[in-house]
Amino acid sequence: MDWLDRVLLGQLALKIAKRELKDAGIAVRQSDVQALFTGEMTLNHASTVVQKMMKLCKESL
C-alpha cells in the first residue's frame, strides 16, 4: 500500500473512531494525521497519540 493510501486509511479510521477516541480522552485533528506516521509511513510509536491508541486496542482485545 502506498503512502497516500495509508494516510487516507488513517484519516478514515480516525473519522470512524472519533467518538471512541474522544471518550478515551484522545483528540486528533485531520491535519495532525501525518505525525502519526514515520518517514517510512509506518506507525510512529513515539507519538503519544499512537501509544494511547495502541493501549486502547490492546485493552479491547
C-alpha positions as CSV (number, residue, x, y, z in Angstrom):
1,M,0.0,0.0,0.0
2,D,1.5,3.3,-1.0
3,W,1.8,6.2,1.5
4,L,-1.2,8.2,0.2
5,D,-3.4,5.2,0.7
6,R,-2.1,4.7,4.2
7,V,-2.8,8.4,5.1
8,L,-6.3,8.2,3.6
9,L,-6.9,5.0,5.5
10,G,-5.6,6.6,8.7
11,Q,-7.9,9.6,8.2
12,L,-10.9,7.3,7.6
13,A,-10.1,5.3,10.8
14,L,-9.9,8.5,12.8
15,K,-13.2,9.6,11.4
16,I,-14.9,6.3,12.2
17,A,-13.4,6.1,15.7
18,K,-14.0,9.8,16.6
19,R,-16.5,9.1,19.3
20,E,-14.5,6.3,20.9
21,L,-11.3,8.3,20.8
22,K,-13.0,11.4,22.3
23,D,-14.5,9.2,25.1
24,A,-11.0,8.0,25.8
25,G,-9.6,11.5,26.0
26,I,-7.8,11.3,22.7
27,A,-8.3,14.2,20.3
28,V,-6.7,14.2,16.8
29,R,-7.3,16.7,14.0
30,Q,-7.2,15.6,10.4
31,S,-4.2,18.0,10.0
32,D,-2.2,16.0,12.6
33,V,-2.6,12.6,10.9
34,Q,0.9,12.9,9.3
35,A,2.5,13.0,12.7
36,L,1.1,9.5,13.5
37,F,3.5,8.0,10.9
38,T,7.2,7.9,10.4
39,G,9.0,9.0,7.2
40,E,8.7,5.3,6.1
41,M,4.9,5.6,6.6
42,T,4.9,3.1,9.5
43,L,3.2,4.0,12.8
44,N,5.2,6.5,14.8
45,H,5.3,4.6,18.2
46,A,7.0,7.7,19.7
47,S,3.7,9.6,19.3
48,T,1.7,9.8,22.5
49,V,-1.5,9.6,20.4
50,V,-0.3,6.3,18.8
51,Q,0.7,5.0,22.2
52,K,-2.8,5.8,23.6
53,M,-4.5,4.2,20.6
54,M,-2.4,1.1,20.9
55,K,-3.2,0.8,24.6
56,L,-7.0,1.1,23.8
57,C,-6.7,-1.5,21.1
58,K,-4.9,-3.9,23.4
59,E,-7.4,-3.4,26.2
60,S,-10.3,-4.1,23.9
61,L,-9.0,-7.4,22.8
